[in-house]
Amino acid sequence: MNTTPITSKGEQAKNQLIRAAIAQFGEYGLHATTRDIAALAGQNIAAIPYYFGSKEDLYLACAQWIADFIGSNFRPLAEHGEQLLSQPNPDKAAIRELILSASKNMILLLTQDETVNLSKFISREQLSPSPAYQLIHDQVIAPLHGHLTRLIAAWTGLDPNDTQTILHTHALLGQILAFRLGQETILLRTGWAKFDEEKAGIIFQVIATHIDLLLQGLSQRS
């Protein structure tokens, strides 16, 4: 059994390479060079084949890192939701609070400078999907998307498997993602210098209002 601590020199080198690779791949896709990735990581270029094999293998390792990162941030909320939805008559107030908590968590992540490269990586994969996106999708995006759809369906009385319910869920997520993808527009229109904790709170208040409008509107239609 391998008892090497995770803070070993090798693990540190791998983590540095992955973080540098996410930045380079997010900016240039697979046109990014291993030389530039190694230089950004402060590692010898030979470290990439040593730890990962090929550049394509490194790309998949980045996708796995992103999947693990997203999963670690949202797994507690997903587990809470599973417990809630397993009840015969889940409390609607608790469902709403969980939807709000998940949205707030996403807003906080998407307004941090540290997650810009991650967003660039996923955005590239959304527009030009590769096996890397399928990995992220299967492991975290599809389960979390489906989980949120079930919560919205439980509150509104809609069918969670209906295409319209799935699209409404995606539209809600799109409102949150717009603050990342349209970041420069928001900063210029509001006069904000940057996103910070205070600005994230203001954004959350807006999204919370939209969530209530969505839930109430869909409930009336159902």
VENJO-V501634 format. One record per residue. N is the residue number from 1. RES is the residue in one small letter. SS is DSSP state (@ for helix, = for strand, . for the rest). PSI is psi in degrees with one decimal (999 if undefined). D_CENTER is the distance of its C-alpha to the mean C-alpha in whole Angstrom. Layout:
BEGIN
N&RES&SS&PSI&D_CENTER + N&RES&SS&PSI&D_CENTER
END
This chain:
BEGIN
1&m&.&134.7&33 + 2&n&.&117.2&31 + 3&t&.&13.4&31 + 4&t&.&125.7&30 + 5&p&.&150.6&28 + 6&i&.&-13.5&24 + 7&t&.&14.8&25 + 8&s&.&164.2&28 + 9&k&@&-38.9&28 + 10&g&@&-43.5&27 + 11&e&@&-38.3&24 + 12&q&@&-42.1&23 + 13&a&@&-43.6&24 + 14&k&@&-44.4&22 + 15&n&@&-39.1&19 + 16&q&@&-40.4&20 + 17&l&@&-41.4&21 + 18&i&@&-44.7&17 + 19&r&@&-41.6&16 + 20&a&@&-38.5&18 + 21&a&@&-39.9&18 + 22&i&@&-40.5&14 + 23&a&@&-45.8&16 + 24&q&@&-42.9&18 + 25&f&@&-36.6&17 + 26&g&@&-33.3&14 + 27&e&@&-40.7&18 + 28&y&@&-0.4&20 + 29&g&@&-151.9&18 + 30&l&@&-0.9&21 + 31&h&@&-12.9&24 + 32&a&.&143.3&23 + 33&t&.&148.4&25 + 34&t&@&-29.5&26 + 35&r&@&-45.5&28 + 36&d&@&-37.9&26 + 37&i&@&-47.2&23 + 38&a&@&-41.2&26 + 39&a&@&-42.7&27 + 40&l&@&-33.6&24 + 41&a&@&-11.5&23 + 42&g&.&30.5&27 + 43&q&.&160.4&28 + 44&n&.&142.4&30 + 45&i&.&-26.6&29 + 46&a&@&-15.6&31 + 47&a&@&-27.0&28 + 48&i&@&-54.6&26 + 49&p&@&-29.0&28 + 50&y&@&-44.4&29 + 51&y&@&-30.3&26 + 52&f&.&-23.5&24 + 53&g&.&-106.7&27 + 54&s&.&173.1&26 + 55&k&@&-36.1&23 + 56&e&@&-36.6&22 + 57&d&@&-36.8&21 + 58&l&@&-39.0&20 + 59&y&@&-43.7&17 + 60&l&@&-34.8&16 + 61&a&@&-36.4&16 + 62&c&@&-42.7&14 + 63&a&@&-40.3&12 + 64&q&@&-39.2&12 + 65&w&@&-42.9&12 + 66&i&@&-42.8&8 + 67&a&@&-42.9&8 + 68&d&@&-39.1&10 + 69&f&@&-48.1&8 + 70&i&@&-44.6&5 + 71&g&@&-42.5&8 + 72&s&@&-28.6&10 + 73&n&@&-27.0&9 + 74&f&@&-7.8&9 + 75&r&@&-43.5&12 + 76&p&@&-39.5&14 + 77&l&@&-39.2&14 + 78&a&@&-40.9&14 + 79&e&@&-39.1&17 + 80&h&@&-41.3&18 + 81&g&@&-40.2&18 + 82&e&@&-41.6&19 + 83&q&@&-40.7&22 + 84&l&@&-45.8&23 + 85&l&@&-15.3&23 + 86&s&.&-11.1&25 + 87&q&.&147.2&28 + 88&p&.&-43.3&30 + 89&n&.&80.1&30 + 90&p&.&140.8&26 + 91&d&.&126.0&27 + 92&k&@&-35.2&25 + 93&a&@&-38.8&25 + 94&a&@&-36.6&23 + 95&i&@&-47.1&21 + 96&r&@&-44.6&20 + 97&e&@&-37.0&20 + 98&l&@&-40.6&17 + 99&i&@&-42.6&15 + 100&l&@&-41.5&16 + 101&s&@&-43.4&14 + 102&a&@&-41.0&11 + 103&s&@&-42.1&11 + 104&k&@&-41.1&12 + 105&n&@&-42.2&10 + 106&m&@&-41.5&7 + 107&i&@&-44.1&10 + 108&l&@&-40.5&11 + 109&l&@&-41.8&8 + 110&l&@&-7.9&8 + 111&t&.&11.0&12 + 112&q&.&138.3&12 + 113&d&@&-30.9&14 + 114&e&@&-18.2&13 + 115&t&@&7.1&9 + 116&v&@&-46.3&11 + 117&n&@&-37.4&12 + 118&l&@&-42.9&8 + 119&s&@&-40.5&8 + 120&k&@&-41.7&11 + 121&f&@&-50.1&11 + 122&i&@&-37.4&8 + 123&s&@&-41.6&11 + 124&r&@&-42.8&14 + 125&e&@&-30.8&13 + 126&q&@&-39.6&12 + 127&l&@&-33.3&16 + 128&s&.&76.1&17 + 129&p&.&144.1&16 + 130&s&.&179.5&17 + 131&p&@&-23.6&17 + 132&a&@&-41.4&14 + 133&y&@&-38.4&12 + 134&q&@&-36.9&14 + 135&l&@&-50.8&13 + 136&i&@&-42.4&9 + 137&h&@&-50.2&10 + 138&d&@&-37.8&13 + 139&q&@&-38.5&12 + 140&v&@&-41.3&8 + 141&i&@&-49.5&7 + 142&a&@&-46.5&11 + 143&p&@&-42.4&12 + 144&l&@&-39.0&9 + 145&h&@&-45.6&11 + 146&g&@&-36.8&14 + 147&h&@&-45.3&14 + 148&l&@&-37.0&13 + 149&t&@&-42.1&16 + 150&r&@&-37.6&18 + 151&l&@&-45.2&18 + 152&i&@&-40.8&19 + 153&a&@&-39.4&22 + 154&a&@&-35.0&23 + 155&w&@&-38.9&24 + 156&t&@&-19.6&25 + 157&g&.&9.8&27 + 158&l&.&168.1&25 + 159&d&.&120.5&25 + 160&p&.&-16.7&21 + 161&n&.&-3.8&22 + 162&d&.&139.1&24 + 163&t&@&-38.7&22 + 164&q&@&-40.2&22 + 165&t&@&-41.8&20 + 166&i&@&-41.4&18 + 167&l&@&-38.2&18 + 168&h&@&-39.9&18 + 169&t&@&-44.3&15 + 170&h&@&-35.4&13 + 171&a&@&-38.2&15 + 172&l&@&-45.6&14 + 173&l&@&-36.9&10 + 174&g&@&-35.0&12 + 175&q&@&-39.6&14 + 176&i&@&-46.0&11 + 177&l&@&-26.7&9 + 178&a&@&-26.5&13 + 179&f&@&-18.9&13 + 180&r&@&-51.1&11 + 181&l&@&-27.5&13 + 182&g&.&30.7&16 + 183&q&@&-46.2&16 + 184&e&@&-36.9&19 + 185&t&@&-45.8&21 + 186&i&@&-44.0&20 + 187&l&@&-41.9&21 + 188&l&@&-38.6&25 + 189&r&@&-33.3&25 + 190&t&@&-19.4&25 + 191&g&.&9.6&27 + 192&w&.&145.5&24 + 193&a&.&-35.5&24 + 194&k&.&168.8&20 + 195&f&.&136.2&18 + 196&d&.&-172.4&18 + 197&e&@&-38.8&18 + 198&e&@&-45.4&21 + 199&k&@&-36.9&19 + 200&a&@&-36.5&16 + 201&g&@&-40.2&19 + 202&i&@&-43.1&20 + 203&i&@&-42.2&17 + 204&f&@&-39.2&16 + 205&q&@&-40.0&20 + 206&v&@&-47.3&20 + 207&i&@&-38.2&17 + 208&a&@&-39.9&19 + 209&t&@&-43.3&22 + 210&h&@&-36.8&20 + 211&i&@&-44.7&19 + 212&d&@&-39.6&22 + 213&l&@&-40.7&24 + 214&l&@&-47.8&22 + 215&l&@&-45.2&23 + 216&q&@&-42.5&26 + 217&g&@&-44.7&27 + 218&l&@&-34.1&25 + 219&s&@&-39.5&27 + 220&q&@&-38.4&30 + 221&r&@&-34.2&30 + 222&s&.&999&30
END
